[in-house]
Amino acid sequence: MALSVVESNVRSRIGDPAFSADVLVVTPHFIAILSGMDLTLGGQSVSLPHGLTPARFAATVGAAGLRALPENATLRSAVNALTTGLAGALARVHPSGMALNVGFAFAAVSNARREVWRVGPLGVLSQDPGGLAALPPSLTAAAAGRALILHALLATERQRRGSADPQDEGTDLLQTAELTHRLRTHDPSLPLLDPFLAAHAALANDSGPLGYGLINGQPVPDRLLNLHQLIPGKHEVVFATSGYPQPGPTLAITERSLTELLRADPLLIERYPYIRGHRPDHESFADRAYVRIRVR
């Protein structure tokens, strides 16, 4: 089997891919994307090598681990090696034992084993049934809570304007746009999400019904490992991180979907509820990575 990248894209939410916690890895044996995550609450200040953010640090360690995997690695052996590698890296940067709660999800194609792997909330599209991963239920709940708060603020503002002197439609639309802009810049719901996000962090690699897979230095249960065997023949496989809510068969289609989403729902409380909106000074609401892989 031979693997090749048809097209790919990696961007941070501010634009520059150098700041992205989503990473693309291409080797002769594996093609993968990783999505680094910082689950630490409370704004803990940490000093990491090369000034990396905690999420990018996790993804960088994971990318190095993927590049070092033996050609014939199984999904289980790969997960064990990546888990050990991240645990060791965290111990080296914090030898005193101060915990840094980070991890990464990843999806990969194994050339030798002709398998598609996924651990954690990443999108996977294939000609064969592979599955498109949604956000974990815990993160969906946090996003729903944020949407509830912001919808209530918008409803209160509409009711306030309705009880005031009548205004023309153009002024009403302008005031709504101004409020949306303020909420995108200063989101009052974010401090209220801490209990939801703490619960989300606690459910990483949990064996219960709300658990989700994550390489975070702790054991990953077998049931949270997703493996799909490719049948003989030619295939195209797409991987996308959560910064692309609607990944499509091409990068152009996927980017158009994202552009339309950000135009129609910049607060991300309707079409795709998320734990934060699209800040006006950012390129998008989250880091994003996309790769379309041709398998022969």
Sequence and secondary structure as in RCSB ss.txt:
>XXXX:A:sequence
MALSVVESNVRSRIGDPAFSADVLVVTPHFIAILSGMDLTLGGQSVSLPHGLTPARFAATVGAAGLRALPENATL
RSAVNALTTGLAGALARVHPSGMALNVGFAFAAVSNARREVWRVGPLGVLSQDPGGLAALPPSLTAAAAGRALIL
HALLATERQRRGSADPQDEGTDLLQTAELTHRLRTHDPSLPLLDPFLAAHAALANDSGPLGYGLINGQPVPDRLL
NLHQLIPGKHEVVFATSGYPQPGPTLAITERSLTELLRADPLLIERYPYIRGHRPDHESFADRAYVRIRVR
>XXXX:A:secstr
  EEEEEEEEEBTTB GGG SEEEEE SSEEEEEEEEE   S      GGG  HHHHHHHHHHHHHHTS TT  H
HHHHHHHHHHHHHHHHHH TT     EEEEEEEEETTTTEEEEESS EEEESS        HHHHHHHHHHHHHH
HHHHHHHHHHHHHSS   HHHHHHHHHHHHHHHHHS TTGGGGHHHHHHHHHTBT SSTT B  BSSS   GGG 
EEEE  SS EEEEEE TT SS  SSHHHHHHHHHHHHHH TT SSSS  SS   TTSSSSS EEEEEEEE 
